[in-house]
Amino acid sequence: MIPLFARVLVLDNGETAVTIICLDMVSPWFPEVREKLVRDFGMARVLVNCSHTH
């Protein structure tokens, strides 16, 4: 089994926070992930970036 990796960067200037998530997979459930981040952590500005290479 090949491990999958995720990297997250949160930029926050004290007023606005932006979250960038980089995943090495593609999945149809990313809208659910974004909704959970907003609901559970208050992260309203979320960018999910995916790559899928062989």
N, C-alpha and C positions, 0 to 999 in steps of 0.2 A: 504494500500500500504506500502511495506517495503522499507525504504530508502536505497539507494546505496551509497557506500563511495568510494572515491579515495584518495590516498595519493601519494604525489610526493616528491622525494628527488633529489636535484641537487647538485652534488659535482663538485667544480670548483677550480683548483689550479692556475688559472691565465693564463694557457696555454690551458688546455683541460677541457671541461665540460662533465659530464656524467649525464643523467637524468634517474631516475628509477621511474616508475609509477606502482602503485599497485591498482588494481580494483577488486571489489567483484562481477564481472560479466564476462561473456564470450561473445564475439561478433565477427562477421566476418569482421568488419570495422577497425580493429586495424592497418592494413597497411596504410589506409587513415589518421589515427591519426598521425602515425609516419611521413608520408610525410608532413602533415600540420605543425608539430613541426619543421621539418627541414626548410621548406619554410618560415614560419612566424617568427620563433624565432632563427633559426640557430643552433638548437640542433641536431647535427649529430650523437651523441651516445645516443641512447634511448633504454631502456629495458622496455617492457610492461609485467607485471606479472599479471596473472588473477587467481582468485579462484572462484569456483562455488560450494557452499555447500548447503545442505538442512537441 
